[in-house]
């Protein structure tokens, strides 16, 4: 029997238009991760000007990050992470 495949979004990049979504220091990456205990949310940036573990978010960017979090949350199927 052939395998059936599905698509699962694991990372969303929130960034200003025109900026590189991968390498931009202004990009915020919202992702789902799993260390064998179930899925959890990871939010990070590639900035050089912040203390380790901190992110810097403009008020205008915040709502878009919240939308990205909700999109990931709504799209995951907990059974895939069992």
N, CA, C and O atoms as CSV, one atom per row, in Angstrom:
chain,resi,resn,atom,element,x,y,z
A,1,UNK,N,N,0.846,-1.177,0.000
A,1,UNK,CA,C,0.000,0.000,0.000
A,1,UNK,C,C,0.893,1.243,0.000
A,1,UNK,O,O,1.808,1.337,0.819
A,2,UNK,N,N,0.649,2.186,-0.891
A,2,UNK,CA,C,1.499,3.394,-0.955
A,2,UNK,C,C,1.276,4.292,0.263
A,2,UNK,O,O,0.191,4.340,0.844
A,3,UNK,N,N,2.344,4.996,0.623
A,3,UNK,CA,C,2.265,5.936,1.736
A,3,UNK,C,C,1.429,7.141,1.341
A,3,UNK,O,O,1.422,7.551,0.180
A,4,UNK,N,N,0.729,7.703,2.310
A,4,UNK,CA,C,-0.004,8.944,2.121
A,4,UNK,C,C,0.786,10.047,2.814
A,4,UNK,O,O,1.205,9.879,3.959
A,5,UNK,N,N,0.993,11.161,2.141
A,5,UNK,CA,C,1.776,12.267,2.698
A,5,UNK,C,C,0.873,13.453,3.012
A,5,UNK,O,O,-0.150,13.671,2.362
A,6,UNK,N,N,1.278,14.213,4.024
A,6,UNK,CA,C,0.587,15.450,4.364
A,6,UNK,C,C,1.614,16.557,4.549
A,6,UNK,O,O,2.808,16.288,4.681
A,7,UNK,N,N,1.159,17.780,4.560
A,7,UNK,CA,C,2.029,18.938,4.755
A,7,UNK,C,C,1.774,19.504,6.147
A,7,UNK,O,O,0.628,19.642,6.574
A,8,UNK,N,N,2.866,19.831,6.855
A,8,UNK,CA,C,2.764,20.417,8.181
A,8,UNK,C,C,3.671,21.639,8.238
A,8,UNK,O,O,4.880,21.536,8.030
A,9,UNK,N,N,3.084,22.784,8.519
A,9,UNK,CA,C,3.862,24.017,8.665
A,9,UNK,C,C,4.480,24.011,10.054
A,9,UNK,O,O,3.776,23.874,11.055
A,10,UNK,N,N,5.807,24.160,10.112
A,10,UNK,CA,C,6.507,24.156,11.394
A,10,UNK,C,C,7.126,25.501,11.750
A,10,UNK,O,O,7.387,25.761,12.925
A,11,UNK,N,N,7.369,26.367,10.757
A,11,UNK,CA,C,8.004,27.661,11.026
A,11,UNK,C,C,7.384,28.744,10.155
A,11,UNK,O,O,7.106,28.530,8.975
A,12,UNK,N,N,7.175,29.909,10.757
A,12,UNK,CA,C,6.726,31.101,10.029
A,12,UNK,C,C,7.704,32.221,10.350
A,12,UNK,O,O,8.064,32.424,11.509
A,13,UNK,N,N,8.131,32.943,9.327
A,13,UNK,CA,C,8.992,34.103,9.508
A,13,UNK,C,C,8.146,35.363,9.393
A,13,UNK,O,O,7.450,35.564,8.398
A,14,UNK,N,N,8.209,36.212,10.418
A,14,UNK,CA,C,7.535,37.512,10.413
A,14,UNK,C,C,8.623,38.554,10.206
A,14,UNK,O,O,9.549,38.654,11.012
A,15,UNK,N,N,8.518,39.341,9.118
A,15,UNK,CA,C,9.582,40.279,8.759
A,15,UNK,C,C,9.019,41.425,7.944
A,15,UNK,O,O,7.969,41.284,7.316
A,16,UNK,N,N,9.704,42.561,7.947
A,16,UNK,CA,C,9.268,43.675,7.110
A,16,UNK,C,C,9.350,43.301,5.623
A,16,UNK,O,O,10.260,42.584,5.205
A,17,UNK,N,N,8.405,43.787,4.845
A,17,UNK,CA,C,8.467,43.562,3.401
A,17,UNK,C,C,9.791,44.060,2.873
A,17,UNK,O,O,10.257,45.135,3.249
A,18,UNK,N,N,10.397,43.274,1.997
A,18,UNK,CA,C,11.672,43.643,1.403
A,18,UNK,C,C,12.873,43.100,2.160
A,18,UNK,O,O,13.982,43.086,1.627
A,19,UNK,N,N,12.667,42.649,3.403
A,19,UNK,CA,C,13.762,42.054,4.175
A,19,UNK,C,C,13.813,40.552,3.926
A,19,UNK,O,O,12.788,39.924,3.663
A,20,UNK,N,N,14.995,39.987,4.010
A,20,UNK,CA,C,15.167,38.554,3.835
A,20,UNK,C,C,14.487,37.827,4.997
A,20,UNK,O,O,14.803,38.112,6.153
A,21,UNK,N,N,13.563,36.894,4.730
A,21,UNK,CA,C,12.847,36.222,5.815
A,21,UNK,C,C,13.709,35.247,6.617
A,21,UNK,O,O,13.315,34.834,7.707
A,22,UNK,N,N,14.870,34.877,6.096
A,22,UNK,CA,C,15.738,33.928,6.786
A,22,UNK,C,C,16.846,34.644,7.548
A,22,UNK,O,O,17.070,34.365,8.726
A,23,UNK,N,N,17.539,35.565,6.885
A,23,UNK,CA,C,18.756,36.152,7.445
A,23,UNK,C,C,18.581,37.536,8.061
A,23,UNK,O,O,19.490,38.023,8.733
A,24,UNK,N,N,17.438,38.179,7.850
A,24,UNK,CA,C,17.254,39.537,8.342
A,24,UNK,C,C,17.297,39.586,9.862
A,24,UNK,O,O,16.707,38.741,10.535
A,25,UNK,N,N,17.998,40.582,10.398
A,25,UNK,CA,C,18.034,40.775,11.846
A,25,UNK,C,C,16.685,41.262,12.364
A,25,UNK,O,O,16.430,41.215,13.567
A,26,UNK,N,N,15.828,41.725,11.472
A,26,UNK,CA,C,14.507,42.195,11.891
A,26,UNK,C,C,13.449,41.107,11.788
A,26,UNK,O,O,12.287,41.353,12.115
A,27,UNK,N,N,13.817,39.918,11.346
A,27,UNK,CA,C,12.861,38.817,11.222
A,27,UNK,C,C,12.679,38.111,12.565
A,27,UNK,O,O,13.638,37.889,13.305
A,28,UNK,N,N,11.451,37.771,12.854
A,28,UNK,CA,C,11.131,36.965,14.033
A,28,UNK,C,C,10.616,35.628,13.531
A,28,UNK,O,O,9.704,35.577,12.707
A,29,UNK,N,N,11.200,34.545,14.028
A,29,UNK,CA,C,10.808,33.209,13.602
A,29,UNK,C,C,9.946,32.569,14.679
A,29,UNK,O,O,10.343,32.467,15.840
A,30,UNK,N,N,8.760,32.140,14.269
A,30,UNK,CA,C,7.811,31.477,15.161
A,30,UNK,C,C,7.727,30.039,14.681
A,30,UNK,O,O,7.424,29.786,13.515
A,31,UNK,N,N,7.997,29.086,15.586
A,31,UNK,CA,C,8.014,27.695,15.138
A,31,UNK,C,C,7.474,26.746,16.200
A,31,UNK,O,O,7.360,27.083,17.378
A,32,UNK,N,N,7.149,25.553,15.735
A,32,UNK,CA,C,6.732,24.459,16.601
A,32,UNK,C,C,7.918,23.510,16.705
A,32,UNK,O,O,8.549,23.182,15.700
A,33,UNK,N,N,8.219,23.073,17.922
A,33,UNK,CA,C,9.294,22.112,18.143
A,33,UNK,C,C,8.751,21.001,19.032
A,33,UNK,O,O,7.672,21.124,19.612
A,34,UNK,N,N,9.506,19.928,19.130
A,34,UNK,CA,C,9.092,18.793,19.950
A,34,UNK,C,C,10.341,18.041,20.381
A,34,UNK,O,O,11.149,17.632,19.547
A,35,UNK,N,N,10.491,17.863,21.671
A,35,UNK,CA,C,11.610,17.077,22.207
A,35,UNK,C,C,11.082,15.801,22.842
A,35,UNK,O,O,11.520,15.407,23.922
A,36,UNK,N,N,10.146,15.165,22.169
A,36,UNK,CA,C,9.519,13.901,22.575
A,36,UNK,C,C,8.572,14.059,23.754
A,36,UNK,O,O,8.211,13.065,24.384
A,37,UNK,N,N,8.163,15.281,24.068
A,37,UNK,CA,C,7.204,15.502,25.146
A,37,UNK,C,C,5.949,16.195,24.659
A,37,UNK,O,O,5.104,16.596,25.459
A,38,UNK,N,N,5.824,16.336,23.353
A,38,UNK,CA,C,4.692,17.053,22.769
A,38,UNK,C,C,5.144,18.381,22.196
A,38,UNK,O,O,6.201,18.893,22.563
A,39,UNK,N,N,4.353,18.935,21.304
A,39,UNK,CA,C,4.751,20.169,20.618
A,39,UNK,C,C,4.751,21.375,21.556
A,39,UNK,O,O,3.948,21.464,22.484
A,40,UNK,N,N,5.680,22.306,21.284
A,40,UNK,CA,C,5.718,23.563,22.021
A,40,UNK,C,C,6.171,24.669,21.073
A,40,UNK,O,O,6.709,24.402,19.999
A,41,UNK,N,N,5.948,25.895,21.481
A,41,UNK,CA,C,6.219,27.073,20.670
A,41,UNK,C,C,7.622,27.601,20.928
A,41,UNK,O,O,8.070,27.656,22.073
A,42,UNK,N,N,8.319,27.993,19.850
A,42,UNK,CA,C,9.631,28.631,19.945
A,42,UNK,C,C,9.558,29.947,19.175
A,42,UNK,O,O,9.142,29.967,18.017
A,43,UNK,N,N,9.962,31.041,19.813
A,43,UNK,CA,C,10.015,32.345,19.152
A,43,UNK,C,C,11.446,32.842,19.260
A,43,UNK,O,O,11.996,32.907,20.360
A,44,UNK,N,N,12.060,33.195,18.129
A,44,UNK,CA,C,13.445,33.622,18.154
A,44,UNK,C,C,13.767,34.639,17.077
A,44,UNK,O,O,12.976,34.878,16.165
A,45,UNK,N,N,14.937,35.230,17.199
A,45,UNK,CA,C,15.449,36.196,16.240
A,45,UNK,C,C,16.932,35.957,16.032
A,45,UNK,O,O,17.583,35.281,16.828
A,46,UNK,N,N,17.459,36.518,14.952
A,46,UNK,CA,C,18.884,36.392,14.639
A,46,UNK,C,C,19.600,37.718,14.841
A,46,UNK,O,O,20.501,38.059,14.075
A,47,UNK,N,N,19.212,38.461,15.853
A,47,UNK,CA,C,19.790,39.780,16.092
A,47,UNK,C,C,21.107,39.657,16.840
A,47,UNK,O,O,21.304,38.747,17.646
A,48,UNK,N,N,22.004,40.594,16.555
A,48,UNK,CA,C,23.285,40.649,17.262
A,48,UNK,C,C,23.256,41.631,18.431
A,48,UNK,O,O,24.180,41.659,19.244
A,49,UNK,N,N,22.188,42.443,18.519
A,49,UNK,CA,C,22.168,43.519,19.511
A,49,UNK,C,C,21.272,43.229,20.719
A,49,UNK,O,O,20.879,44.154,21.430
A,50,UNK,N,N,20.945,41.957,20.959
A,50,UNK,CA,C,20.105,41.633,22.114
A,50,UNK,C,C,20.837,40.683,23.053
A,50,UNK,O,O,21.761,39.972,22.658
A,51,UNK,N,N,20.399,40.693,24.291
A,51,UNK,CA,C,20.902,39.710,25.255
A,51,UNK,C,C,20.373,38.344,24.851
A,51,UNK,O,O,19.278,38.232,24.299
A,52,UNK,N,N,21.140,37.324,25.124
A,52,UNK,CA,C,20.732,35.969,24.793
A,52,UNK,C,C,19.382,35.653,25.444
A,52,UNK,O,O,19.206,35.847,26.647
A,53,UNK,N,N,18.444,35.173,24.652
A,53,UNK,CA,C,17.139,34.797,25.174
A,53,UNK,C,C,16.088,35.878,25.075
A,53,UNK,O,O,14.918,35.617,25.357
A,54,UNK,N,N,16.464,37.086,24.684
A,54,UNK,CA,C,15.501,38.173,24.551
A,54,UNK,C,C,15.169,38.395,23.085
A,54,UNK,O,O,15.995,38.161,22.202
A,55,UNK,N,N,13.952,38.846,22.841
A,55,UNK,CA,C,13.578,39.270,21.497
A,55,UNK,C,C,13.103,40.715,21.572
A,55,UNK,O,O,12.613,41.168,22.607
A,56,UNK,N,N,13.252,41.424,20.473
A,56,UNK,CA,C,12.800,42.808,20.375
A,56,UNK,C,C,11.690,42.846,19.339
A,56,UNK,O,O,11.878,42.416,18.201
A,57,UNK,N,N,10.523,43.365,19.740
A,57,UNK,CA,C,9.359,43.369,18.864
A,57,UNK,C,C,8.732,44.753,18.859
A,57,UNK,O,O,8.433,45.310,19.916
A,58,UNK,N,N,8.532,45.306,17.666
A,58,UNK,CA,C,7.794,46.556,17.531
A,58,UNK,C,C,6.321,46.295,17.837
A,58,UNK,O,O,5.833,45.185,17.622
A,59,UNK,N,N,5.612,47.302,18.333
A,59,UNK,CA,C,4.186,47.138,18.588
A,59,UNK,C,C,3.447,46.762,17.301
A,59,UNK,O,O,2.500,45.975,17.330
A,60,UNK,N,N,3.885,47.329,16.178
A,60,UNK,CA,C,3.242,47.026,14.898
A,60,UNK,C,C,3.468,45.560,14.496
A,60,UNK,O,O,2.626,44.958,13.829
A,61,UNK,N,N,4.596,45.000,14.903
A,61,UNK,CA,C,4.936,43.617,14.560
A,61,UNK,C,C,4.226,42.607,15.455
A,61,UNK,O,O,3.983,41.473,15.044
A,62,UNK,N,N,3.894,43.016,16.667
A,62,UNK,CA,C,3.360,42.094,17.660
A,62,UNK,C,C,2.102,41.376,17.183
A,62,UNK,O,O,2.000,40.157,17.325
A,63,UNK,N,N,1.144,42.111,16.619
A,63,UNK,CA,C,-0.105,41.487,16.171
A,63,UNK,C,C,0.143,40.430,15.100
A,63,UNK,O,O,-0.531,39.401,15.069
A,64,UNK,N,N,1.110,40.684,14.223
A,64,UNK,CA,C,1.433,39.715,13.185
A,64,UNK,C,C,2.066,38.464,13.785
A,64,UNK,O,O,1.817,37.355,13.314
A,65,UNK,N,N,2.880,38.637,14.819
A,65,UNK,CA,C,3.463,37.478,15.511
A,65,UNK,C,C,2.362,36.662,16.181
A,65,UNK,O,O,2.377,35.433,16.114
A,66,UNK,N,N,1.411,37.330,16.824
A,66,UNK,CA,C,0.295,36.626,17.463
A,66,UNK,C,C,-0.493,35.843,16.412
A,66,UNK,O,O,-0.895,34.707,16.666
A,67,UNK,N,N,-0.719,36.431,15.242
A,67,UNK,CA,C,-1.415,35.728,14.157
A,67,UNK,C,C,-0.629,34.496,13.717
A,67,UNK,O,O,-1.216,33.445,13.456
A,68,UNK,N,N,0.694,34.620,13.634
A,68,UNK,CA,C,1.533,33.484,13.248
A,68,UNK,C,C,1.443,32.367,14.283
A,68,UNK,O,O,1.354,31.193,13.926
A,69,UNK,N,N,1.466,32.730,15.558
A,69,UNK,CA,C,1.335,31.739,16.632
A,69,UNK,C,C,0.001,31.012,16.506
A,69,UNK,O,O,-0.053,29.786,16.598
A,70,UNK,N,N,-1.064,31.763,16.296
A,70,UNK,CA,C,-2.389,31.149,16.186
A,70,UNK,C,C,-2.482,30.246,14.961
A,70,UNK,O,O,-3.087,29.176,15.024
A,71,UNK,N,N,-1.886,30.672,13.842
A,71,UNK,CA,C,-1.885,29.852,12.626
A,71,UNK,C,C,-1.188,28.520,12.873
A,71,UNK,O,O,-1.697,27.470,12.480
A,72,UNK,N,N,-0.030,28.556,13.521
A,72,UNK,CA,C,0.681,27.315,13.837
A,72,UNK,C,C,-0.124,26.455,14.800
A,72,UNK,O,O,-0.240,25.244,14.611
A,73,UNK,N,N,-0.669,27.072,15.817
A,73,UNK,CA,C,-1.449,26.332,16.811
A,73,UNK,C,C,-2.637,25.636,16.157
A,73,UNK,O,O,-2.927,24.478,16.456
A,74,UNK,N,N,-3.317,26.341,15.273
A,74,UNK,CA,C,-4.490,25.779,14.602
A,74,UNK,C,C,-4.123,24.699,13.588
A,74,UNK,O,O,-4.939,23.832,13.277
A,75,UNK,N,N,-2.894,24.753,13.073
A,75,UNK,CA,C,-2.523,23.842,11.987
A,75,UNK,C,C,-1.934,22.519,12.462
A,75,UNK,O,O,-1.894,21.558,11.694
A,76,UNK,N,N,-1.476,22.448,13.710
A,76,UNK,CA,C,-0.846,21.204,14.145
A,76,UNK,C,C,-1.879,20.183,14.579
A,76,UNK,O,O,-2.953,20.522,15.077
A,77,UNK,N,N,-1.532,18.953,14.381
A,77,UNK,CA,C,-2.340,17.834,14.825
A,77,UNK,C,C,-1.511,17.123,15.895
A,77,UNK,O,O,-0.486,16.512,15.590
A,78,UNK,N,N,-1.955,17.205,17.134
A,78,UNK,CA,C,-1.195,16.645,18.254
A,78,UNK,C,C,-0.854,15.172,18.027
A,78,UNK,O,O,0.154,14.687,18.542
A,79,UNK,N,N,-1.677,14.460,17.266
A,79,UNK,CA,C,-1.406,13.036,16.995
A,79,UNK,C,C,-0.098,12.859,16.219
A,79,UNK,O,O,0.554,11.822,16.336
A,80,UNK,N,N,0.290,13.865,15.428
A,80,UNK,CA,C,1.539,13.775,14.657
A,80,UNK,C,C,2.757,13.822,15.575
A,80,UNK,O,O,3.846,13.409,15.174
A,81,UNK,N,N,2.591,14.313,16.787
A,81,UNK,CA,C,3.714,14.485,17.698
A,81,UNK,C,C,3.745,13.421,18.799
A,81,UNK,O,O,4.496,13.540,19.767
A,82,UNK,N,N,2.934,12.396,18.643
A,82,UNK,CA,C,2.869,11.323,19.657
A,82,UNK,C,C,4.040,10.367,19.522
A,82,UNK,O,O,4.146,9.409,20.288
